Amino acid sequence: RGELIKKIIVHPYTALLGRIVLGIIFIYASFYKILHQGIFALAAMDYKLLPLFMVNLFALILPWLELFSGIFLLFGFLTEGSILIINLLIIMFLFAKGSALVRGIDINCGCLLPWVVPKISIRLLLQDLVIFFVALQVFFCDRKVLSLDKLIRRSIQSSR
């Protein structure tokens, strides 16, 4: 039974599924933040982790980083860098949400669309932890199944 679970976890198609799911999550999460940067900046400010002079820059850069990392991951382009960035972002989100919980700050997470903005809770933190485990699985087990990286590498090798 343990061998079967290990085979499933390290299987290339599991990583492909994880890549697709993570890509979609990060693309989806970026849209609201890009379209409503002012609202996102206010949500980021509520965490009280950044100096005020950095909040707008953060609100400007983060959504585009999420969007491009998500698109690249979805298509398997620059996969290693994209999944590394996504793992670092998830760690940052876990830290920010955990910090808010520990400090007793009662805020919305600012993660998604305004009508789907949950309050920070243990449940939300556990959900991010599951997403982080998926991202780790992709980081360690991705074999570039159905990826542009693999296609580009093959094209370069065949032209030599």
C-alpha positions as CSV (number, residue, x, y, z in Angstrom):
1,R,0.0,0.0,0.0
2,G,2.8,2.4,0.9
3,E,4.6,1.5,-2.4
4,L,1.5,2.4,-4.4
5,I,1.1,5.8,-2.7
6,K,4.8,6.5,-3.3
7,K,4.4,5.6,-7.0
8,I,1.4,7.9,-7.3
9,I,3.2,10.8,-5.6
10,V,6.3,10.5,-7.8
11,H,4.5,9.7,-11.0
12,P,5.1,12.3,-13.8
13,Y,1.3,12.6,-14.5
14,T,0.7,13.5,-10.9
15,A,3.3,16.3,-11.3
16,L,1.6,17.3,-14.6
17,L,-1.8,17.5,-12.9
18,G,-0.2,19.5,-10.0
19,R,1.4,21.9,-12.6
20,I,-1.9,22.5,-14.3
21,V,-3.8,23.0,-11.0
22,L,-1.2,25.4,-9.6
23,G,-1.0,27.3,-12.9
24,I,-4.8,27.8,-12.9
25,I,-4.9,28.8,-9.2
26,F,-2.2,31.4,-9.6
27,I,-3.6,32.8,-12.9
28,Y,-7.0,33.1,-11.3
29,A,-5.7,34.7,-8.1
30,S,-3.8,37.3,-10.1
31,F,-6.7,38.7,-12.1
32,Y,-8.5,40.4,-9.2
33,K,-5.2,41.8,-7.9
34,I,-4.3,43.2,-11.3
35,L,-7.7,44.7,-11.9
36,H,-8.1,46.1,-8.4
37,Q,-4.6,47.0,-7.3
38,G,-5.9,49.6,-4.9
39,I,-8.1,47.1,-3.0
40,F,-5.3,44.6,-3.0
41,A,-2.9,47.2,-1.7
42,L,-5.3,47.9,1.2
43,A,-5.6,44.1,1.9
44,A,-1.8,43.8,1.9
45,M,-1.5,46.7,4.2
46,D,-3.9,45.0,6.7
47,Y,-1.3,42.4,7.4
48,K,1.0,45.0,8.9
49,L,4.1,43.3,7.6
50,L,5.4,45.7,5.1
51,P,6.5,49.3,5.6
52,L,3.9,51.7,4.1
53,F,6.2,52.9,1.4
54,M,6.5,49.3,0.0
55,V,2.8,48.3,-0.1
56,N,2.0,49.9,-3.5
57,L,5.1,48.4,-5.1
58,F,4.2,45.0,-3.6
59,A,0.6,45.3,-4.8
60,L,1.9,46.2,-8.3
61,I,4.6,43.4,-8.6
62,L,3.0,40.4,-6.9
63,P,0.0,39.9,-9.1
64,W,2.1,40.0,-12.3
65,L,4.6,37.5,-10.7
66,E,1.6,35.2,-9.9
67,L,0.2,35.6,-13.5
68,F,3.4,34.9,-15.4
69,S,4.5,32.1,-13.0
70,G,1.1,30.5,-13.4
71,I,1.0,30.8,-17.2
72,F,4.6,29.5,-17.5
73,L,3.8,26.6,-15.1
74,L,0.6,25.8,-17.0
75,F,2.4,25.4,-20.2
76,G,5.6,23.9,-18.8
77,F,7.8,26.9,-19.8
78,L,10.7,27.8,-17.6
79,T,9.2,25.3,-15.2
80,E,12.0,25.1,-12.7
81,G,12.1,28.9,-12.2
82,S,8.3,29.1,-12.2
83,I,7.7,26.4,-9.6
84,L,10.5,27.8,-7.4
85,I,8.8,31.3,-7.5
86,I,5.4,29.7,-6.7
87,N,6.9,27.7,-3.8
88,L,8.5,30.9,-2.4
89,L,5.2,32.8,-2.8
90,I,3.3,30.1,-1.0
91,I,5.8,30.2,1.8
92,M,5.3,33.9,2.0
93,F,1.5,33.5,2.0
94,L,1.8,30.9,4.8
95,F,4.0,33.2,6.8
96,A,1.7,36.2,6.4
97,K,-1.5,34.3,7.2
98,G,0.1,32.5,10.1
99,S,1.5,35.7,11.4
100,A,-1.9,37.4,11.2
101,L,-3.5,34.5,13.1
102,V,-0.8,34.5,15.8
103,R,-1.1,38.3,16.2
104,G,-4.9,38.1,16.3
105,I,-5.5,40.3,13.3
106,D,-9.0,39.7,12.0
107,I,-8.7,40.3,8.3
108,N,-9.7,38.9,4.9
109,C,-6.9,37.2,3.1
110,G,-7.0,39.4,0.0
111,C,-6.3,36.2,-2.1
112,L,-9.2,36.1,-4.6
113,L,-12.1,38.1,-5.9
114,P,-13.8,40.4,-3.5
115,W,-16.9,38.2,-3.2
116,V,-14.7,35.1,-2.5
117,V,-12.4,36.7,0.1
118,P,-12.3,34.4,3.2
119,K,-11.2,35.5,6.6
120,I,-7.9,34.2,7.7
121,S,-8.4,31.0,9.7
122,I,-6.7,27.8,10.5
123,R,-8.7,26.2,7.7
124,L,-7.3,28.7,5.2
125,L,-3.8,28.1,6.4
126,L,-4.3,24.3,6.0
127,Q,-5.6,24.9,2.5
128,D,-2.4,26.8,1.7
129,L,-0.4,24.0,3.2
130,V,-2.0,21.5,0.9
131,I,-1.3,23.8,-2.1
132,F,2.3,24.0,-0.8
133,F,2.6,20.2,-0.7
134,V,1.4,20.0,-4.3
135,A,3.9,22.7,-5.3
136,L,6.7,20.7,-3.6
137,Q,5.6,17.6,-5.4
138,V,5.9,19.4,-8.7
139,F,9.2,20.9,-7.7
140,F,10.7,17.5,-7.0
141,C,8.9,15.2,-9.4
142,D,8.1,17.2,-12.5
143,R,9.4,15.3,-15.6
144,K,8.2,18.0,-18.1
145,V,5.3,15.8,-19.4
146,L,3.5,17.9,-22.0
147,S,5.7,20.9,-21.5
148,L,7.2,23.6,-23.8
149,D,10.5,23.0,-22.0
150,K,10.7,19.5,-23.3
151,L,9.6,20.5,-26.8
152,I,12.2,23.3,-26.9
153,R,14.9,21.0,-25.6
154,R,14.0,18.4,-28.3
155,S,14.0,21.0,-31.0
156,I,17.5,22.3,-30.0
157,Q,18.9,18.7,-29.8
158,S,17.4,17.8,-33.2
159,S,18.9,20.9,-34.8
160,R,22.4,20.0,-33.7
